[in-house]
């Protein structure tokens, strides 16, 4: 599945962004942290306005996001907006929010537990992935790949984690595009694309990725 990252400042722009690219993608990720704060509440109803599943993401700066509030404010916003009909909610591995976890899972909402490493590939990913999966959640690893050796390591990680059926592994950096094109070989359930690649991490456009994946 190709997932379009919606990273505009307004919900009107995000909806237009989806409409332009809907022929190429199967779901979208709504980056609430990229929105103007005056637009936050409009995000709650967005999942019923389009016809594909939506991932709710409110990313903080240390993980590549732009949410400028406090962590408590971010948690409160996540708890509020997640009452909308989102199919997935992204919660970083370091986010301690058991009350929301329990509430989401009771409603059948899929939780993605994400880790972003902007330096390389952590050694403990297999153990971490299995621990997350054992809780009924989806491990997501965004790792940085700058050499052919690291690229081979990333694909090997996919083989090692063949026993974890629901996972997301995406590469950033010079060789990241190859993990996005070859996401099925990695065993990743989806991969991401963007019209603008705002953080310059190597996100291809939906059309480009659709043509490359075939």
Residue pairs with C-beta under 8 A, 6 or more apart in sequence:
1 25
1 26
1 27
1 189
1 190
1 191
2 24
2 25
2 26
2 190
2 191
2 192
2 193
2 206
2 209
2 210
2 213
3 25
3 26
3 27
3 28
3 29
3 55
3 190
3 191
3 192
3 193
4 17
4 18
4 21
4 24
4 25
4 27
4 28
4 29
4 192
4 193
4 194
4 206
5 28
5 29
5 31
5 192
5 193
5 194
5 203
6 14
6 17
6 18
6 28
6 29
6 30
6 31
6 34
7 14
7 31
7 34
7 194
7 196
7 198
8 14
8 16
8 17
8 34
8 35
9 34
9 35
9 36
9 39
10 35
10 36
10 39
11 35
11 39
11 42
11 43
11 46
14 30
14 35
14 46
15 46
15 49
15 50
17 195
18 25
18 28
18 50
18 52
20 195
21 195
21 205
21 206
21 207
22 50
22 52
24 193
24 206
24 207
24 209
24 210
25 52
25 193
25 206
25 210
26 52
26 53
26 190
27 52
27 53
27 54
27 55
27 87
27 190
28 50
28 52
28 53
28 54
28 55
29 54
29 55
29 57
29 90
29 192
30 43
30 46
30 54
30 55
30 56
30 57
30 86
31 57
31 59
31 65
32 40
32 43
32 56
32 57
32 58
32 67
32 77
32 81
33 57
33 58
33 59
33 60
33 65
33 66
33 67
34 65
34 66
34 198
35 43
40 77
40 81
43 56
43 81
43 84
44 80
44 81
44 83
44 84
45 84
46 54
46 84
47 53
47 54
47 84
47 85
47 86
47 87
48 84
48 85
53 87
53 88
54 86
54 87
54 88
55 86
55 87
55 88
55 89
55 90
55 112
56 78
56 81
56 82
56 84
56 86
56 88
56 89
56 90
57 65
57 90
58 65
58 67
58 74
58 77
58 78
58 81
58 90
59 65
59 66
59 67
59 90
59 92
60 67
60 71
60 74
60 92
61 67
61 68
63 92
63 114
63 116
64 116
64 118
64 142
64 199
64 201
67 74
69 77
75 95
75 97
75 100
78 89
78 91
78 97
78 100
79 97
79 99
79 100
82 89
82 100
82 104
82 109
86 109
87 109
87 110
88 109
88 110
88 111
88 112
88 138
89 100
89 104
89 109
89 110
89 111
89 112
90 112
90 114
90 140
91 97
91 100
91 101
91 111
91 112
91 113
91 114
92 113
92 114
92 115
92 116
93 113
93 114
93 115
93 128
93 132
101 111
104 111
105 111
105 136
110 137
110 138
111 136
111 137
111 138
112 137
112 138
112 140
112 168
113 132
113 137
113 138
113 139
113 140
114 140
114 141
114 142
114 168
115 122
115 125
115 128
115 139
115 140
115 141
115 142
116 142
117 141
117 142
117 143
117 144
118 144
118 172
119 144
120 143
120 144
120 146
120 150
121 143
121 144
121 145
121 150
121 153
121 154
121 157
122 128
122 143
125 141
125 143
125 157
125 161
126 157
126 160
126 161
128 139
129 139
129 141
129 161
129 164
129 167
130 161
130 163
130 164
132 138
132 139
133 139
133 164
133 166
133 167
138 166
138 167
138 168
138 189
139 164
139 167
139 168
140 167
140 168
140 169
140 170
141 157
141 167
141 168
141 169
141 170
142 170
142 171
142 172
142 201
143 154
143 169
143 170
143 171
143 172
144 150
144 171
144 172
144 173
144 176
145 151
145 154
145 171
145 172
145 173
145 174
145 175
145 176
145 178
145 179
146 173
146 174
146 175
147 174
147 175
148 175
150 173
150 175
151 171
151 175
151 178
151 179
154 169
154 171
154 179
154 186
155 179
155 182
155 185
155 186
157 169
157 186
158 169
158 185
158 186
158 187
158 188
159 187
161 167
161 169
161 187
162 187
164 187
165 187
165 189
166 189
167 187
167 188
167 189
168 188
168 189
168 190
168 191
169 179
169 183
169 186
169 187
169 188
170 176
170 179
170 180
170 183
170 188
170 191
170 192
171 177
171 178
171 179
171 180
171 202
172 201
172 202
173 201
173 202
174 202
176 201
176 202
177 202
177 204
179 186
179 188
179 191
180 191
180 192
180 193
180 202
180 203
180 204
180 209
181 209
181 212
181 213
183 190
183 191
183 213
191 209
191 213
192 203
193 203
193 204
193 205
193 206
193 208
193 209
194 203
194 204
194 205
194 206
195 205
195 206
197 203
197 204
204 212
